[in-house]
Structures are given as structure tokens and as C-alpha cells.
Amino acid sequence: MTAPCSDIWLTCPDPPLIRQFTMKYAIICLLLLATSLQAEVKLPAIFSDGMVLQQAQLVRIWGTAEAGEDVKVTFGDQSHSSLTDQTGKWSLTLNPMNANAQPADLVVAGKNTITLKNVLVGEVWVCSGQSNMQWTVQQAGKAQEEIAAANHPQIRMFNVERSPSMTPQSDCKGAWKEATSANVGNFSAVGYFFGRHLHQVLKVPVGLINTSWGGTRVEAWTSREALEERPCAAEMLTDWKDAVAKWDGPKELAAFDKVKADWQAQVQKIDTENAKLPANQKKTKPQAPRPPEDPTKTPHHPAVLFNGMVAPLIPYAIKGVIWYQGESNQRRAFQYQELLPTMINDWRKQWVDAFSFYIVQLANFGNGKPVTTEPGIPDTWAELQEAQTLTAQTLDKCGIAIINDIGEQNDIHPKNKQEVGRRLALWALAQDYGKSGAEYCGPLYLSSVVQGDKIRIQFTHTGSGLKTRDGGEPKSFQIAGADQKWLWAKAKIEGSEVVVWSDAVQQPIGVRYAWASWPEGANLMNAEGLPASCFRTDDFLPSTLGVVSPFKEATPAKPATAKP
């Protein structure tokens, strides 16, 4: 009978030798196990059960395995193989497929086999931006009603876990889920309502990939290489480099501890005093101090969200992108005219695909300020909206969803995400799917001509004609002469044009419409009910000209009168 291990150990003439042999054996086993695990065929998280593959396009599948390993992918009637390179990476391409709502298995086989179940073929869109894209269905208007009604198993949703990175990553965390009542509440409301509208019209599966993060800036979503090519980003990149070099974590945390202690003492003192005061005399507590942020770990550092939340998705085949962002860049609105196209072109270059890109123009928002009754006040919000519109009008396969009729004066996150999603879908249906039976955009400024003491404005996307939302005269128009003194103007609709004038301006040179973060009374729209975008016909210097770094942002002053 074989002795137990403990008996062998006790009777061994030299236990240390046995111990040494055992440790070496264990190390060898661990190394063999690690090598075995590394050799297994692996897929990024985006390839998982329940995914949607893009129809009518070449579809790239990729992953890792042992160097030199033959990896075979089978899906439907297709079977393709690929040898891994020296680093263990492999990729192959499936031929274009028709939309298919019948779930199927996708099998990846090497030394091990991975079977992805419940895979559909349809339309795939990326949903990205900051908080208004991140805003979930359970935070939107009619949330409980929408969640209860969600029963769309052919709509699949993938949430990219929020994770900044200083270097490009090959994978992310996330999982595909069906758009049911159990899952839809935690997904992007704009993304879901956009995808639902497409699904209801096209009758094909829809895949939605949400990669968004509240409060973030466009430069964080752009690759480092693309930013380094743009002169407008040079100062910003230098400032961030300096911030990283100067960062001293222990020192910053120690200083914060003192600030926090002082704040807690103030709060305690006020609490004690308030306990003795009547309700109408109680003192307001100071806002809690914000802890210091490591510049290498913040989501605001240039390129970190591209690295951690976009790069892992490339080159997953997609139809296009919907984008709702800009609030955090509004103090650098003029720079945004260059940064947003840079990001779009960067993504298209990285994907090697000139896919469609549809932008949500910022909703009207009161900014917590009293409604201005004085025209001509510089407005960074309007300048950011202008930058978004110019991007959509300049780049191919771009569009702008105008929502300046559904904003909320005291909330930067309008609840009506259903209409935002629908208006984005109108662009996709018209431009990508040939569903062009109706107008899909609100009026956009095209040109103007001065006629004596009046200025006549021409538009695109007038649809069945121009009208006002309330049936009254067009409002929120300003007019100015060479002195750049803006006055409220009168306006009237004549066919597909608007004529603007003021009795106090005999030689006008510029008109502005809805040029404010909260444009009181703005009511111009087309007969299809889509609102006109804010616009200006003048070429006066914008207030945000020259503001190019978040480290130097300030409330822009009214600019000089010289033209660019």
C-alpha cells in the first residue's frame, strides 16, 4: 500500500530536497499552464453571444492564438481560415451577407473551439459622446412606459465599459444584450430610440454599440496621432504634457486632505448655527471640494477614450456613428470647428471606412443664467452649435439633427430622448437606406442677399415650406450694420425664404437667428415640423477665437470688430 504524502515526507532522509523538487515542479506546471492558456484561441469582447454582424459589407473577425496556429471561422455557409502571426494575432474576413433575423452560431476553431450563439446579421451603429448620449432609458421621459414596452429581441445592445487608457487597447469589457424590459433601462436612450426607429422601418436586426462618457471632451475621443497633426491642438497637448510632468500624487492628496478637513469644519460649524436659526435664515453649506485628478487617469486627457473605448472596436464592421457631444467643448467652440472633423476623419481612417456620421446639435439650454433681452451678447453655446452644423455641412456623409425646440431651460439633459433618436434616424433612413419620402432635417442656412434695408435669407431643407411653430411671425432674429450693434429684428416668411429688417438699421450687413443658449421665442421650422438651426450671416470674429486649451478656458469676452 502506498504511503500517504505526509508519511513519505516524514520518512524522507532529506525533506529540503523534496521541497526544492516540489517547488520546481510546481513552477514548471504553472509555466506550462500559462503557455497553454496563451495558446488558446481568444476573441475580443465585441465578438460574443448575441452580437449583430453588419449586412452587405465585408466583416472582419479577429483575435489571438498561438503563433503559427491555423484558425478557422465558420458562419452559415461560409468557412475561412487564417494563420496567426509571430505575435499570435490573426484576422480574416467574411463575405458580405444579407440581413438575417434567424439566430445562428459562429464557430471559431483552433486548438480549442469557441461557439458564439444567437448571432444575427443586420445594421450596426456606434453611439458615442458625452452625458446626453450616456443618458439611459430609465433616465429619459416616460421611462417606465418605455421599459415596459421594450420587447425587441432583434435589437442588440453592447455597452462599452468606461475605461480611459494612455495607450491603445485591443479589448474592452462589455456584453451583447437583447432590447427587452430587463435590459433596455441601462442602455443609452438616444441610441435605443434611434435603433428602435430603424428596426421598425427597415424590419431587420439592429446592433447598437454604446461607447460614451459624461462630461468628456472631443479630444479625448480622438487618437494621439490625429491630434498631433492639427496645429490647433499643439498648445493643448503641451499643457497636458506639463500637467503629467508636474503631477505629484502624495503631495496633491495631502493638500486635498487639508482642504477637505477645512470644508468639514465649515459644514459642522454651519450645521451647529443652523440648528438655532429659523428656516428662512439658515446658512447655505459650501460645496464639497473635488479631489485632485491624476492627469494620466482622467477621462479628459487627449486620446484616452479613443485608446480605451474606441480602439478595441476597430475594425468591427459598422454602418455608421451617431454622436451627441459638445457641451464640454463649448468654451473652445471655434477650435471645435477643427477638432470635430479631425475626430470624424480619424475614426474613418482607423476603420478604413468612410461610414456615415450623424451629429446631434446641442439642445437649447438656459445655462443657469437669466434669459437675456439684449441682442448681440457673445454666446459660446451658439458658437458650438455653429461648429457642429459647419462640420455636418462640410464633410461627406454627415448630417445634423437639430433639437433646439426640445431643450429644457434648467436642465442640460433634455428628457425627450425619443425625438432625438427619431431625428437621427430620419437622416440614416434618407441617406443610408433610401427612405427619402419626407424631409429629414430642419431648415439650414444657405445664403443671404442684402436688398436695400432688408436681408433676404435662403435655406436648404425647407421641405413643404417654411412656417412658425406657433403660427405667429418669425422671432429670435437679430440684425446689425457695419457698427456691429445688434438689434432685435422683424422677419416674415416669403415662400422658402425669410426677409429680415429693422427700421433702426438702414444698411444692414448681418443677421443672426436663435443666437443664444436659450433663444427665447425661436420658432422657425419647416412644414414637416423640424426646427431651423441657429445661424449667422456675418463673418465677425467669434468670441471663442484663440481659446485652444482647457487649462486656459475663461468666459470669452466680446471680440474686437475686425473680421478674420
C-alpha positions as CSV (number, residue, x, y, z in Angstrom):
1,M,0.0,0.0,0.0
2,T,1.3,3.4,-1.0
3,A,2.1,5.6,2.0
4,P,0.3,8.9,2.3
5,C,2.2,12.0,1.2
6,S,2.7,13.0,4.9
7,D,4.3,9.7,5.6
8,I,6.6,9.9,2.7
9,W,7.6,13.4,3.8
10,L,8.3,12.3,7.3
11,T,10.3,9.3,6.3
12,C,12.3,11.1,3.6
13,P,16.0,11.4,4.6
14,D,16.3,14.9,3.2
15,P,12.9,16.8,3.3
16,P,14.6,20.1,1.9
17,L,15.5,18.3,-1.3
18,I,11.9,17.1,-1.7
19,R,10.7,20.7,-1.0
20,Q,13.0,22.1,-3.6
21,F,11.9,19.4,-6.2
22,T,8.2,20.1,-5.4
23,M,8.6,23.9,-5.9
24,K,10.5,23.4,-9.2
25,Y,7.8,21.0,-10.4
26,A,5.0,23.5,-9.4
27,I,6.8,26.3,-11.3
28,I,7.1,24.1,-14.4
29,C,3.4,23.2,-14.2
30,L,2.4,26.9,-13.9
31,L,4.6,27.8,-16.9
32,L,3.1,25.0,-19.0
33,L,-0.4,26.1,-17.9
34,A,0.3,29.7,-18.8
35,T,1.7,28.7,-22.2
36,S,-1.4,26.5,-22.8
37,L,-3.8,29.4,-21.9
38,Q,-1.9,31.8,-24.1
39,A,-2.1,29.4,-27.0
40,E,-5.9,29.2,-26.7
41,V,-7.9,30.9,-29.4
42,K,-9.4,34.1,-27.9
43,L,-11.8,36.8,-29.2
44,P,-12.3,40.4,-28.1
45,A,-15.4,41.0,-26.1
46,I,-17.2,42.6,-29.0
47,F,-17.4,39.1,-30.5
48,S,-19.7,37.3,-28.1
49,D,-23.1,35.7,-27.9
50,G,-26.0,37.7,-29.2
51,M,-23.9,40.0,-31.5
52,V,-25.1,41.6,-34.7
53,L,-22.9,41.5,-37.8
54,Q,-23.2,44.2,-40.4
55,Q,-25.0,43.2,-43.6
56,A,-23.8,43.9,-47.1
57,Q,-20.2,44.6,-46.1
58,L,-17.0,42.6,-45.6
59,V,-17.0,41.6,-42.0
60,R,-13.6,41.3,-40.2
61,I,-13.2,38.7,-37.4
62,W,-10.0,38.8,-35.4
63,G,-8.4,37.5,-32.2
64,T,-5.3,35.8,-30.8
65,A,-4.0,32.3,-30.6
66,E,-0.6,30.5,-30.6
67,A,1.9,31.9,-33.1
68,G,1.6,30.0,-36.4
69,E,-1.7,28.4,-35.4
70,D,-4.4,27.8,-38.1
71,V,-7.7,29.4,-37.0
72,K,-10.9,28.6,-38.8
73,V,-14.1,30.6,-38.6
74,T,-17.5,29.1,-39.8
75,F,-20.7,31.1,-40.1
76,G,-23.7,30.0,-42.1
77,D,-22.4,28.6,-45.4
78,Q,-19.0,30.4,-45.1
79,S,-15.8,29.0,-43.8
80,H,-12.5,30.9,-43.7
81,S,-9.1,30.2,-42.2
82,S,-6.2,32.3,-41.1
83,L,-2.7,31.7,-39.7
84,T,-1.6,33.7,-36.7
85,D,1.4,35.9,-37.0
86,Q,4.5,35.8,-34.8
87,T,2.7,37.8,-32.1
88,G,-0.2,35.4,-32.0
89,K,-2.6,37.7,-33.8
90,W,-5.0,36.6,-36.5
91,S,-7.8,38.1,-38.6
92,L,-10.0,37.0,-41.5
93,T,-12.9,38.4,-43.4
94,L,-16.4,37.0,-44.0
95,N,-18.0,37.8,-47.4
96,P,-20.9,40.2,-47.4
97,M,-24.2,38.8,-46.1
98,N,-27.9,39.6,-46.3
99,A,-29.7,40.6,-43.2
100,N,-30.9,37.6,-41.3
101,A,-33.1,37.6,-38.2
102,Q,-32.7,33.8,-37.7
103,P,-30.2,33.2,-34.9
104,A,-27.1,31.3,-35.9
105,D,-23.8,30.0,-34.4
106,L,-20.4,31.5,-35.3
107,V,-17.7,28.9,-34.6
108,V,-14.0,29.8,-34.2
109,A,-11.7,26.8,-34.0
110,G,-8.0,26.3,-33.5
111,K,-6.6,24.1,-30.8
112,N,-9.7,24.9,-28.9
113,T,-13.2,25.9,-30.2
114,I,-15.4,28.9,-29.4
115,T,-19.0,28.8,-30.4
116,L,-20.8,32.2,-30.4
117,K,-24.6,31.6,-30.2
118,N,-27.6,33.7,-31.2
119,V,-25.8,35.8,-33.8
120,L,-27.8,37.9,-36.2
121,V,-27.0,39.9,-39.4
122,G,-28.4,43.4,-39.8
123,E,-27.4,47.1,-39.3
124,V,-24.7,48.1,-36.8
125,W,-24.3,51.6,-35.4
126,V,-21.9,53.1,-32.8
127,C,-23.4,55.5,-30.4
128,S,-20.9,57.9,-28.8
129,G,-20.4,61.2,-27.0
130,Q,-20.8,62.6,-23.5
131,S,-23.6,62.6,-20.9
132,N,-26.6,63.2,-23.3
133,M,-25.6,60.0,-25.2
134,Q,-24.8,58.2,-22.0
135,W,-28.2,59.2,-20.5
136,T,-30.1,55.9,-20.1
137,V,-33.7,54.9,-21.0
138,Q,-34.5,54.8,-17.3
139,Q,-33.5,58.5,-17.0
140,A,-35.4,59.6,-20.1
141,G,-39.0,60.8,-20.3
142,K,-41.7,58.2,-20.0
143,A,-39.1,55.8,-18.7
144,Q,-41.3,53.2,-17.1
145,E,-43.6,53.1,-20.0
146,E,-40.7,52.7,-22.5
147,I,-39.1,50.0,-20.4
148,A,-42.3,48.1,-20.0
149,A,-42.9,48.2,-23.8
150,A,-39.4,47.1,-24.7
151,N,-39.7,43.8,-26.4
152,H,-37.3,43.9,-29.4
153,P,-35.1,40.7,-29.3
154,Q,-33.7,41.6,-32.8
155,I,-32.2,44.8,-31.4
156,R,-29.0,44.0,-29.6
157,M,-27.1,46.4,-27.4
158,F,-23.4,46.5,-26.3
159,N,-22.3,48.8,-23.6
160,V,-18.5,49.5,-23.6
161,E,-17.3,49.8,-20.0
162,R,-15.9,53.2,-19.3
163,S,-12.1,52.9,-19.2
164,P,-9.5,55.6,-20.1
165,S,-6.1,54.5,-21.3
166,M,-2.9,56.3,-22.2
167,T,-2.2,53.6,-24.8
168,P,-4.4,52.0,-27.4
169,Q,-6.1,48.8,-26.1
170,S,-7.0,45.7,-28.1
171,D,-10.1,44.8,-26.0
172,C,-12.7,46.3,-23.7
173,K,-15.4,44.9,-21.3
174,G,-19.0,44.6,-22.4
175,A,-21.6,42.1,-23.5
176,W,-24.4,42.0,-26.1
177,K,-27.9,42.1,-24.7
178,E,-31.3,42.0,-26.3
179,A,-33.5,45.1,-26.1
180,T,-36.0,43.7,-23.6
181,S,-37.6,45.2,-20.5
182,A,-34.9,43.6,-18.4
183,N,-32.0,45.2,-20.3
184,V,-33.0,48.4,-22.0
185,G,-33.2,50.6,-18.9
186,N,-29.4,50.8,-18.6
187,F,-28.7,51.5,-22.3
188,S,-28.3,54.8,-24.0
189,A,-31.7,56.4,-24.5
190,V,-30.7,58.2,-27.7
191,G,-29.1,55.0,-29.0
192,Y,-32.0,52.8,-28.2
193,F,-34.7,55.1,-29.7
194,F,-32.5,55.6,-32.8
195,G,-32.1,51.9,-33.2
196,R,-35.8,51.2,-32.5
197,H,-36.9,53.6,-35.2
198,L,-34.5,52.0,-37.7
199,H,-35.7,48.5,-36.8
200,Q,-39.4,49.4,-37.1
201,V,-38.9,50.9,-40.5
202,L,-36.3,48.5,-42.0
203,K,-37.6,45.3,-40.4
204,V,-34.0,44.0,-39.9
205,P,-31.9,43.3,-36.9
206,V,-30.1,46.3,-35.4
207,G,-26.9,46.2,-33.4
208,L,-26.0,49.3,-31.2
209,I,-22.6,49.8,-29.6
210,N,-22.7,52.5,-26.9
211,T,-19.3,54.0,-26.1
212,S,-20.0,57.2,-24.2
213,W,-18.9,59.1,-21.0
214,G,-20.5,62.1,-19.4
215,G,-18.6,65.4,-19.2
216,T,-15.9,64.3,-21.7
217,R,-14.3,66.4,-24.5
218,V,-13.9,65.6,-28.2
219,E,-10.1,65.5,-27.9
220,A,-10.3,62.5,-25.5
221,W,-12.2,60.6,-28.2
222,T,-9.5,61.3,-30.9
223,S,-6.3,59.4,-31.4
224,R,-3.0,61.0,-30.4
225,E,-1.6,60.7,-33.9
226,A,-4.6,62.7,-35.4
227,L,-4.3,65.4,-32.7
228,E,-0.6,65.8,-33.3
229,E,-1.2,66.6,-36.9
230,R,-3.5,69.6,-36.0
231,P,-1.9,73.0,-35.2
232,C,-4.9,74.0,-33.1
233,A,-4.2,71.1,-30.7
234,A,-0.5,71.8,-30.1
235,E,-0.9,74.1,-27.1
236,M,-3.4,71.8,-25.5
237,L,-1.1,68.8,-25.9
238,T,1.8,70.7,-24.4
239,D,-0.4,71.8,-21.4
240,W,-1.3,68.2,-20.8
241,K,2.3,67.1,-21.0
242,D,3.2,69.7,-18.5
243,A,0.4,68.6,-16.2
244,V,1.6,65.0,-16.3
245,A,5.2,66.0,-15.6
246,K,4.2,68.2,-12.6
247,W,1.8,65.6,-11.0
248,D,2.9,64.7,-7.5
249,G,0.2,62.3,-6.2
250,P,1.2,62.2,-2.5
251,K,1.6,66.0,-2.3
252,E,-1.7,66.6,-4.1
253,L,-3.6,64.2,-1.8
254,A,-2.0,65.7,1.3
255,A,-3.1,69.2,0.2
256,F,-6.6,67.9,-0.6
257,D,-6.8,66.3,2.9
258,K,-6.3,69.7,4.4
259,V,-8.8,71.4,2.1
260,K,-11.3,68.7,2.9
261,A,-10.8,69.0,6.6
262,D,-11.3,72.8,6.4
263,W,-14.5,72.2,4.5
264,Q,-15.8,69.6,7.0
265,A,-15.1,72.1,9.8
266,Q,-17.1,74.8,8.0
267,V,-20.0,72.4,7.4
268,Q,-20.0,71.3,11.0
269,K,-20.0,75.0,12.2
270,I,-22.9,75.9,9.9
271,D,-24.9,72.8,11.0
272,T,-24.5,73.9,14.6
273,E,-25.6,77.5,13.8
274,N,-28.5,76.4,11.6
275,A,-29.9,74.3,14.4
276,K,-30.5,77.6,16.3
277,L,-31.9,79.6,13.3
278,P,-35.4,79.7,11.8
279,A,-35.8,78.1,8.4
280,N,-35.7,81.3,6.4
281,Q,-32.4,82.3,7.9
282,K,-30.4,79.1,7.6
283,K,-27.0,79.4,6.0
284,T,-26.0,77.5,2.9
285,K,-23.3,74.9,3.2
286,P,-20.2,75.3,1.0
287,Q,-19.9,72.8,-1.9
288,A,-17.7,69.9,-1.2
289,P,-14.1,70.2,-2.7
290,R,-13.2,68.0,-5.6
291,P,-10.3,65.6,-5.1
292,P,-7.3,66.0,-7.3
293,E,-7.3,64.0,-10.5
294,D,-4.3,62.1,-11.8
295,P,-3.8,63.5,-15.4
296,T,-2.9,60.1,-16.6
297,K,-6.1,58.5,-15.4
298,T,-8.7,61.2,-16.1
299,P,-11.1,60.7,-19.0
300,H,-10.3,64.3,-20.1
301,H,-6.8,63.6,-21.2
302,P,-6.4,63.7,-25.0
303,A,-6.8,60.4,-26.7
304,V,-7.5,58.3,-23.6
305,L,-11.1,57.4,-24.5
306,F,-10.1,56.6,-28.1
307,N,-7.5,54.3,-26.7
308,G,-9.7,52.6,-24.1
309,M,-13.2,52.8,-25.6
310,V,-12.9,53.1,-29.4
311,A,-9.7,51.3,-30.5
312,P,-10.9,48.0,-29.1
313,L,-13.9,48.2,-31.5
314,I,-11.8,48.7,-34.6
315,P,-12.4,47.3,-37.3
316,Y,-15.7,45.8,-36.3
317,A,-18.0,46.4,-39.4
318,I,-20.5,49.2,-38.8
319,K,-22.9,51.2,-40.9
320,G,-22.2,54.5,-39.1
321,V,-22.0,56.6,-35.9
322,I,-24.4,58.8,-34.1
323,W,-22.7,61.5,-31.9
324,Y,-24.1,63.6,-29.1
325,Q,-21.3,65.7,-27.6
326,G,-20.0,69.3,-27.4
327,E,-21.2,70.7,-24.0
328,S,-17.7,70.2,-22.6
329,N,-16.1,71.9,-25.5
330,Q,-18.3,75.0,-25.8
331,R,-15.8,77.4,-24.3
332,R,-13.5,76.4,-27.2
333,A,-16.2,76.4,-29.8
334,F,-14.1,77.9,-32.6
335,Q,-11.5,75.2,-32.1
336,Y,-14.2,72.6,-32.2
337,Q,-14.7,73.6,-35.9
338,E,-11.4,71.8,-36.4
339,L,-11.4,69.2,-33.6
340,L,-14.7,67.6,-34.5
341,P,-13.9,67.0,-38.2
342,T,-10.5,65.8,-37.1
343,M,-12.1,63.1,-34.9
344,I,-14.5,62.0,-37.6
345,N,-11.8,61.7,-40.2
346,D,-9.6,59.9,-37.7
347,W,-12.3,57.3,-37.0
348,R,-12.9,56.8,-40.6
349,K,-9.2,56.4,-41.3
350,Q,-8.8,54.0,-38.4
351,W,-11.8,51.9,-39.6
352,V,-10.7,52.3,-43.3
353,D,-14.3,53.1,-44.0
354,A,-16.0,56.4,-44.8
355,F,-19.1,55.5,-42.8
356,S,-22.0,57.8,-42.1
357,F,-21.7,60.2,-39.1
358,Y,-24.7,62.0,-37.7
359,I,-24.3,64.7,-35.1
360,V,-26.9,65.9,-32.6
361,Q,-26.7,69.7,-32.4
362,L,-26.8,70.8,-28.8
363,A,-30.3,71.5,-27.4
364,N,-31.2,74.9,-26.2
365,F,-30.3,75.3,-22.5
366,G,-30.6,78.2,-20.1
367,N,-27.0,77.7,-18.7
368,G,-28.4,78.8,-15.3
369,K,-28.5,82.4,-16.4
370,P,-31.4,84.8,-16.7
371,V,-32.9,85.0,-20.2
372,T,-31.2,87.8,-22.0
373,T,-33.3,90.6,-23.5
374,E,-30.3,92.2,-25.1
375,P,-29.2,91.1,-28.6
376,G,-25.6,90.8,-29.6
377,I,-24.3,89.1,-26.5
378,P,-21.5,86.6,-27.3
379,D,-22.7,83.1,-26.7
380,T,-20.3,80.1,-26.7
381,W,-23.2,77.7,-26.8
382,A,-24.4,79.1,-30.2
383,E,-20.8,79.1,-31.5
384,L,-20.5,75.4,-30.6
385,Q,-23.8,74.7,-32.4
386,E,-22.4,76.6,-35.4
387,A,-19.3,74.4,-35.3
388,Q,-21.4,71.3,-35.3
389,T,-23.5,72.5,-38.2
390,L,-20.5,73.5,-40.3
391,T,-18.9,70.1,-39.7
392,A,-22.1,68.4,-40.9
393,Q,-22.3,70.6,-44.0
394,T,-18.6,70.3,-44.9
395,L,-17.9,66.6,-44.5
396,D,-19.3,63.9,-46.8
397,K,-21.9,61.5,-45.4
398,C,-22.5,63.7,-42.4
399,G,-25.8,65.2,-41.0
400,I,-27.1,67.3,-38.2
401,A,-30.1,66.5,-36.0
402,I,-31.5,69.9,-34.8
403,I,-33.2,69.8,-31.4
404,N,-33.4,73.4,-30.3
405,D,-37.1,73.1,-29.8
406,I,-36.9,70.3,-27.1
407,G,-34.3,71.6,-24.7
408,E,-35.1,72.4,-21.0
409,Q,-34.1,75.8,-19.6
410,N,-32.8,74.5,-16.3
411,D,-31.6,71.0,-17.3
412,I,-28.7,70.4,-19.7
413,H,-30.1,66.8,-20.2
414,P,-33.5,67.2,-22.0
415,K,-35.7,64.2,-21.2
416,N,-37.2,63.9,-24.7
417,K,-34.6,61.5,-26.0
418,Q,-37.2,59.7,-28.1
419,E,-37.4,62.7,-30.5
420,V,-33.6,63.0,-30.6
421,G,-33.3,59.3,-31.6
422,R,-36.0,59.7,-34.2
423,R,-34.4,62.8,-35.9
424,L,-31.1,61.0,-36.1
425,A,-32.9,58.0,-37.6
426,L,-34.5,60.3,-40.2
427,W,-31.0,61.1,-41.5
428,A,-30.0,57.5,-41.7
429,L,-33.2,56.3,-43.4
430,A,-32.9,59.0,-46.0
431,Q,-29.1,59.0,-46.6
432,D,-28.2,55.3,-46.0
433,Y,-31.4,53.4,-46.7
434,G,-33.1,55.3,-49.5
435,K,-36.2,56.1,-47.5
436,S,-36.4,59.7,-48.7
437,G,-40.1,60.2,-49.0
438,A,-40.2,63.0,-46.5
439,E,-38.0,65.8,-45.3
440,Y,-35.4,64.6,-42.8
441,C,-33.8,67.8,-41.5
442,G,-34.8,71.2,-40.3
443,P,-34.0,74.4,-42.3
444,L,-30.3,75.1,-42.6
445,Y,-28.9,78.5,-43.6
446,L,-27.7,78.5,-47.2
447,S,-27.1,82.1,-48.3
448,S,-28.3,85.7,-48.0
449,V,-28.6,88.8,-50.0
450,V,-28.9,92.4,-48.9
451,Q,-31.8,94.2,-50.6
452,G,-31.8,97.9,-49.5
453,D,-32.6,98.0,-45.8
454,K,-33.5,94.3,-45.7
455,I,-31.7,91.0,-45.8
456,R,-33.2,88.0,-47.6
457,I,-32.3,84.6,-46.3
458,Q,-32.2,81.3,-48.3
459,F,-32.3,77.8,-46.8
460,T,-31.9,74.2,-47.6
461,H,-34.3,71.6,-46.2
462,T,-37.3,73.8,-46.4
463,G,-39.4,70.7,-47.1
464,S,-43.0,71.6,-48.0
465,G,-42.4,75.2,-47.0
466,L,-41.4,77.4,-44.1
467,K,-43.7,78.1,-41.1
468,T,-43.6,79.0,-37.5
469,R,-44.3,76.7,-34.6
470,D,-46.9,79.0,-33.0
471,G,-48.4,80.4,-36.2
472,G,-47.1,83.9,-35.5
473,E,-44.3,86.0,-37.0
474,P,-40.8,84.6,-37.0
475,K,-38.9,85.5,-33.8
476,S,-35.4,85.5,-32.4
477,F,-33.9,87.3,-35.4
478,Q,-31.2,90.0,-34.9
479,I,-29.7,92.4,-37.4
480,A,-26.7,94.7,-37.4
481,G,-24.9,97.2,-39.6
482,A,-21.2,97.9,-40.0
483,D,-21.0,99.1,-36.4
484,Q,-21.9,95.6,-35.2
485,K,-24.6,96.8,-32.9
486,W,-27.1,94.1,-32.9
487,L,-30.8,94.9,-32.6
488,W,-33.9,92.7,-32.5
489,A,-35.3,92.5,-36.0
490,K,-38.6,91.9,-37.7
491,A,-39.0,89.0,-40.0
492,K,-41.5,87.4,-42.3
493,I,-41.7,84.3,-44.4
494,E,-41.9,84.6,-48.2
495,G,-42.2,81.2,-49.8
496,S,-39.0,79.3,-48.9
497,E,-37.2,82.4,-47.8
498,V,-37.2,84.7,-44.8
499,V,-36.9,88.5,-45.1
500,V,-35.3,90.3,-42.0
501,W,-35.2,94.0,-41.3
502,S,-35.2,96.8,-38.6
503,D,-36.3,100.3,-39.0
504,A,-33.3,101.4,-37.0
505,V,-30.7,99.8,-39.4
506,Q,-30.8,101.3,-42.8
507,Q,-27.7,99.5,-44.2
508,P,-27.7,96.0,-42.7
509,I,-24.8,93.6,-43.2
510,G,-25.6,90.7,-40.9
511,V,-28.4,88.6,-39.5
512,R,-28.4,86.1,-36.6
513,Y,-31.1,83.6,-35.7
514,A,-31.6,81.8,-32.3
515,W,-28.1,83.0,-31.4
516,A,-28.2,82.2,-27.7
517,S,-28.0,79.2,-25.4
518,W,-31.7,79.8,-24.6
519,P,-33.1,81.5,-27.7
520,E,-36.4,82.9,-26.4
521,G,-39.2,82.6,-28.9
522,A,-37.2,80.9,-31.7
523,N,-40.0,79.4,-33.8
524,L,-38.9,78.9,-37.4
525,M,-39.4,75.4,-38.8
526,N,-40.5,73.6,-42.0
527,A,-43.9,72.2,-42.6
528,E,-42.7,68.8,-41.6
529,G,-42.2,70.1,-38.0
530,L,-38.4,70.1,-37.9
531,P,-36.9,73.3,-36.4
532,A,-34.4,75.6,-38.2
533,S,-30.9,75.6,-36.9
534,C,-29.4,78.7,-35.4
535,F,-27.2,80.6,-37.9
536,R,-25.4,83.9,-38.6
537,T,-24.8,85.5,-42.0
538,D,-22.0,87.8,-40.7
539,D,-18.3,87.0,-40.5
540,F,-17.5,88.9,-37.3
541,L,-14.9,87.4,-35.1
542,P,-16.3,84.7,-32.7
543,S,-15.8,85.1,-29.0
544,T,-14.0,81.8,-28.7
545,L,-11.3,82.6,-31.3
546,G,-7.9,81.7,-29.8
547,V,-9.2,79.7,-26.9
548,V,-7.4,76.3,-27.6
549,S,-6.6,74.7,-24.2
550,P,-8.9,73.6,-21.4
551,F,-6.2,74.8,-19.0
552,K,-6.8,78.4,-20.2
553,E,-10.5,78.4,-20.6
554,A,-12.3,81.5,-19.4
555,T,-15.6,83.2,-20.2
556,P,-14.8,84.7,-23.6
557,A,-15.1,88.5,-23.8
558,K,-16.9,90.2,-26.7
559,P,-14.3,90.2,-29.5
560,A,-12.9,93.1,-31.4
561,T,-14.8,94.2,-34.5
562,A,-12.1,93.2,-37.1
563,K,-13.0,90.4,-39.5
564,P,-10.9,87.2,-39.9
